[in-house]
Structure formats: structure tokens, C-alpha cells
Amino acid sequence: MSQTAPSVLIAAVSAVTAAASFWFATRTARATARSSAYAVDAGAYKRAAEIYESSITSLRADLAIVRSEVRDLRAQLTEVQDQNARLLGELAAFRRE
């Protein structure tokens, strides 16, 4: 009996150690999986932010082009309106003759 007590004690300590090792390994694996997910999320967020900023920059450039075209078209419209007024004046003068 004197030899079975240490054997049982060693077996019990081994079982507790194995259970604790399994539990800690499981927790570590879960924590690693979560940190990997956070890293993936952070990378996806960074890429999305870069795409968003690039899109905003492109839209601002497009807006500047559209504004320039609007200015040009307004100037052309003013010219056409002036020509129209001049032609209407000439037509009115021609009709009076």
C-alpha cells in the first residue's frame, strides 16, 4: 500500500495537469482565433478606408470638372442669348421696313 499511494498521487497530479493543459490550450486557441479575426477586421477596415478616401478624391476631381463645364456652358448660353436678342432686333427692324 505504501507504493500505491504515491502512484495514485502521481496519477492524480498527472490527470489534473493534463486537464489544466487541455483547458489552457483551448483558451489559447480561442484567443488566437479572436485576435486573428480582429486582425482581419482591422485590415479590411484599413482597405475600406483607403478605397473610401480614393473614391472621395476621385469624386472631388470629377466635381471640379463638372463645375468647369457648367461655367463654360453658361458662358456659351449667354453668347447664344445675346445672338438671339441681336437677331430678334434685326428681325424687328426688317419687319418695320
C-alpha positions in Angstrom: 0.0 0.0 0.0 2.9 2.3 0.6 3.8 2.2 -3.1 0.2 2.6 -4.4 -0.4 5.9 -2.5 2.5 7.7 -4.4 1.3 6.1 -7.7 -2.2 7.3 -7.1 -0.9 10.7 -6.1 1.3 10.9 -9.3 -1.6 9.7 -11.4 -4.0 12.4 -9.9 -1.4 15.1 -10.4 -0.9 14.0 -13.9 -4.6 14.0 -14.6 -5.0 17.5 -13.2 -2.0 18.7 -15.2 -3.4 17.1 -18.4 -6.9 18.7 -17.7 -5.4 22.1 -17.0 -3.1 21.8 -20.1 -6.2 21.0 -22.2 -8.2 23.8 -20.7 -5.4 26.4 -21.2 -4.7 25.2 -24.8 -8.4 25.5 -25.6 -8.5 29.1 -24.2 -5.3 30.0 -26.1 -6.7 28.6 -29.3 -9.9 30.7 -28.9 -7.9 33.8 -28.0 -5.7 33.3 -31.1 -8.8 32.8 -33.3 -10.3 36.0 -31.9 -7.1 38.0 -32.4 -6.8 36.7 -35.9 -10.4 37.8 -36.6 -9.6 41.3 -35.1 -6.5 41.5 -37.3 -8.5 40.5 -40.4 -11.2 43.1 -39.4 -8.6 45.8 -38.9 -7.0 45.0 -42.3 -10.4 45.1 -44.0 -11.3 48.4 -42.3 -8.0 49.9 -43.5 -8.6 48.7 -47.1 -12.2 50.0 -46.9 -10.9 53.4 -45.6 -8.4 53.6 -48.4 -11.0 52.8 -51.0 -13.4 55.4 -49.5 -10.7 58.1 -49.4 -9.7 57.3 -53.0 -13.4 57.5 -54.1 -13.8 60.8 -52.3 -10.7 62.2 -54.1 -12.0 61.0 -57.5 -15.4 62.5 -56.8 -13.9 65.8 -55.9 -11.9 65.8 -59.1 -15.0 64.9 -61.1 -16.9 67.7 -59.4 -14.3 70.2 -60.3 -14.5 69.1 -63.9 -18.3 69.3 -63.9 -18.2 72.8 -62.3 -15.8 73.9 -65.1 -18.1 72.5 -67.7 -21.1 74.3 -66.2 -19.2 77.6 -66.3 -18.3 77.0 -69.9 -21.9 76.1 -70.8 -23.2 79.2 -69.0 -20.8 81.4 -71.0 -22.0 79.7 -74.2 -25.6 80.2 -73.2 -25.0 83.9 -72.6 -23.5 84.2 -76.1 -26.4 82.4 -77.7 -28.9 84.6 -75.7 -27.0 87.7 -76.9 -27.1 86.4 -80.5 -30.8 85.6 -80.2 -31.5 89.1 -78.9 -29.5 90.7 -81.7 -31.2 88.6 -84.3 -34.6 89.4 -82.8 -33.7 93.1 -83.1 -32.6 92.7 -86.7 -35.9 90.8 -87.5 -38.0 93.5 -85.9 -36.1 96.2 -87.8 -36.5 94.2 -91.1 -40.3 93.9 -90.5 -40.6 97.6 -89.9 -39.1 98.3 -93.3 
